[in-house]
């Protein structure tokens, strides 16, 4: 399988010529109007996907679907809340495929399974640090715009954790740093793709999920400054050291670079 991280929690995963996209997004740089996507060249890349899967309905996961998939026939899979949001955004209801935890399907070389997950619980120190950041205070208009988007693009507890199986390998995808305590997840995947953001204690907090899932290798994402000033580049060194102590290699990927598993 070939895996490409493009930005935020956006992935392209390919096997035997079949391409799946997860949470396609095109960034929101401060020098653009909020409705003018950054990195517009990504739209062409994302349109190559045979199917699209959504982890949850926050704006930094589905806002740019209107730019990418409106007017196409690309099937998009997700839970009820993002499906409702995308229909409001003008996508064709016929291309929106409702799924839920327990979903399991074979598509091309892929076996795709979805589990209930949970969104990361932001802690107070990270909220205060973000709000009092100098860049935040000098871009209050953008903060108001993002706050409005957060209300329009809600998650409402609908969060999916995906496992893909192809070519004798297993890949797990966490769109946010959280798991459902009542769900039994398969362990020992060849690769866990894990969001690392939203906590001041991220290096220790994330390890609780690593210890439960026991992956052979980890690829980090959602670690970039893709919707400033609310986002920022994430320092992953502490987490990488923690996983190395457990005998697990963590990869901090380069945007647009293709990785093979």
C-alpha positions in Angstrom: 0.0 0.0 0.0 1.1 3.6 -0.7 0.2 6.3 1.8 0.4 10.1 1.2 -0.3 12.7 3.9 -1.1 16.0 2.3 -2.3 18.3 5.2 -4.2 18.2 8.5 -5.9 14.7 8.7 -5.9 14.3 4.9 -4.7 11.0 3.5 -4.5 9.3 0.1 -4.1 5.5 0.3 -3.6 3.4 -2.8 -3.4 -0.3 -3.4 -3.5 -2.1 -6.8 -4.6 1.1 -8.5 -7.5 1.7 -6.2 -7.4 5.0 -4.3 -9.1 6.0 -1.0 -9.1 9.5 0.3 -9.7 10.3 4.0 -10.8 13.8 5.3 -9.6 15.8 2.2 -8.8 19.4 3.2 -6.9 22.3 1.4 -5.7 24.5 4.3 -6.8 28.0 5.4 -3.7 30.3 5.3 -4.1 33.7 6.9 -3.3 35.6 3.7 -6.3 34.0 2.0 -10.0 34.8 2.5 -11.5 32.0 4.6 -13.6 30.8 1.6 -10.5 30.8 -0.7 -8.8 27.5 -0.2 -5.0 27.3 0.2 -3.1 24.8 -1.9 -5.8 24.5 -4.6 -3.7 22.0 -6.5 -4.8 19.4 -3.9 -8.3 19.4 -5.3 -7.1 17.7 -8.5 -5.2 15.1 -6.4 -8.2 14.4 -4.2 -10.5 14.0 -7.2 -8.4 10.9 -8.2 -9.9 9.0 -5.3 -12.4 6.2 -6.0 -14.0 6.7 -2.7 -13.8 9.3 0.2 -14.1 8.4 3.9 -14.8 10.9 6.7 -13.7 10.5 10.3 -16.0 13.3 11.6 -17.7 16.5 10.6 -15.5 19.3 11.9 -14.6 22.0 9.3 -10.9 21.0 9.1 -12.1 17.6 7.8 -14.9 18.4 5.4 -15.2 22.2 4.7 -13.5 22.0 1.3 -15.7 19.1 0.0 -17.7 21.9 -1.7 -14.6 22.9 -3.7 -13.4 19.4 -4.4 -16.4 17.1 -4.9 -19.5 19.3 -5.7 -20.6 18.4 -9.2 -18.8 15.0 -9.2 -20.1 11.5 -8.7 -17.4 10.5 -6.2 -19.0 8.5 -3.4 -18.4 9.9 0.1 -18.8 7.8 3.2 -19.5 9.1 6.7 -21.9 9.3 9.6 -25.2 11.2 9.7 -23.9 14.6 10.9 -21.3 15.2 8.2 -23.7 13.8 5.5 -26.3 16.4 6.6 -23.7 19.1 6.5 -22.4 18.2 3.0 -26.0 18.1 1.6 -26.5 21.6 3.0 -23.2 22.6 1.3 -24.7 21.5 -2.1 -23.3 18.1 -2.6 -25.5 15.5 -4.4 -27.4 13.4 -1.8 -26.9 10.4 -4.2 -23.1 10.5 -3.6 -23.4 10.7 0.2 -23.2 7.2 1.7 -24.4 6.8 5.3 -22.3 4.5 7.5 -21.9 3.9 11.2 -19.7 2.1 13.7 -19.8 -1.6 12.6 -19.6 -0.8 8.9 -17.5 -3.3 7.0 -17.1 -3.6 3.3 -14.7 -4.9 0.7 -13.8 -2.5 -2.1 -11.2 -3.5 -4.7 -8.2 -4.8 -2.7 -9.4 -3.1 0.5 -11.3 -4.4 3.4 -12.6 -1.4 5.3 -14.0 -1.5 8.8 -15.2 1.4 11.0 -15.3 1.5 14.8 -16.8 4.1 17.2 -14.2 6.6 18.3 -14.0 9.8 20.4 -12.7 13.3 19.6 -9.7 14.6 21.5 -10.7 16.4 24.7 -8.9 19.8 24.7 -7.4 20.7 28.0 -7.5 24.2 29.6 -3.8 24.9 29.2 -3.8 24.4 25.5 -6.9 26.5 25.1 -5.4 29.4 27.1 -2.1 29.1 25.2 -3.9 29.3 21.9 -6.2 32.2 22.8 -3.3 34.3 24.3 -0.9 33.6 21.4 0.3 36.9 19.8 -0.7 35.7 16.4 -4.2 34.9 17.7 -4.6 38.4 19.2 -3.6 40.0 15.9 -6.0 38.0 13.8 -9.3 38.3 15.7 -11.3 38.5 12.5 -10.1 35.0 11.5 -10.8 33.7 15.0 -14.4 34.9 14.6 -14.6 33.2 11.2 -13.3 29.9 12.5 -15.6 30.1 15.5 -18.5 30.5 13.2 -17.3 27.5 11.2 -17.0 25.4 14.3 -20.7 25.9 14.9 -21.7 25.0 11.3 -19.5 21.9 11.2 -20.2 19.9 14.3 -19.2 16.4 15.3 -21.9 15.6 17.8 -20.1 12.5 19.1 -20.0 10.9 15.6 -16.4 9.9 15.3 -15.1 6.9 13.3 -11.8 5.0 13.7 -11.0 3.1 10.5 -9.1 -0.1 9.9 -8.0 -1.0 6.3 -6.7 -4.4 5.3 -4.9 -5.0 1.9 -1.9 -6.8 0.6 -1.6 -8.7 3.9 -1.2 -5.5 5.9 -3.4 -3.7 8.4 -3.6 0.1 8.7 -5.6 1.9 11.4 -6.6 5.6 11.2 -7.4 7.9 14.1 -8.8 11.2 12.9 -8.5 12.7 16.4 -6.6 11.7 19.5 -9.4 9.8 21.2 -10.9 6.3 21.5 -14.2 5.0 22.8 -13.8 3.3 26.2 -16.5 0.8 25.5 -15.3 -0.3 22.1 -12.9 -3.3 21.6 -10.4 -2.4 19.0 -8.2 -4.8 17.1 -4.5 -4.6 18.2 -1.2 -5.0 16.6 -1.8 -3.2 13.3 1.2 -2.8 10.9 0.7 1.0 11.0 -1.3 3.3 13.2 -1.9 6.8 11.6 -2.6 9.0 14.6 -3.6 12.6 15.1 -1.3 14.3 17.6 -2.9 17.6 18.7 -5.2 19.3 21.1 -3.5 18.6 24.4 -0.7 20.4 26.4 0.2 16.9 27.7 0.0 15.3 24.3 3.2 13.2 24.6 1.9 11.3 27.6 -1.8 11.5 26.7 -1.3 9.8 23.4 0.6 6.9 24.9 -2.6 5.6 26.5 -3.9 4.8 23.0 -0.6 3.4 21.8 -0.6 1.0 24.8 -4.1 -0.1 24.0 -3.6 -0.6 20.2 0.0 -1.8 20.3 0.8 -1.0 16.7 4.1 -2.1 15.0 4.7 1.4 13.7 3.1 4.9 13.9 2.7 7.7 11.4 1.7 11.0 12.9 -0.5 13.6 11.2 -2.7 16.6 12.1 0.6 18.1 13.2 0.7 21.1 10.9 -0.4 24.7 10.9 -3.2 24.3 8.4 -5.9 26.7 9.8 -4.0 29.5 11.7 -4.2 31.1 14.1 -6.1 28.2 15.9 -3.6 25.7 14.6 0.2 25.4 14.9 3.2 23.2 14.1 3.3 20.4 16.6 6.5 19.3 18.3 6.5 15.6 18.0 9.9 14.8 19.5 8.6 14.0 23.0 6.1 11.5 21.6 8.7 9.9 19.4 11.0 9.4 22.4 8.1 7.8 24.3 7.3 5.4 21.6 10.9 4.5 21.0 11.1 3.4 24.6 8.3 1.0 23.8 10.2 -0.3 20.8 7.8 1.4 18.3 9.0 3.6 15.5 7.1 6.9 14.9 7.2 8.6 11.6 6.8 12.4 11.2 5.8 12.4 7.5 6.6 15.0 4.9 3.7 16.5 3.1 3.1 15.0 -0.3 5.7 12.3 0.1 4.6 8.8 -0.7 5.2 6.1 1.9 5.0 2.4 1.3 3.9 -0.2 3.8 
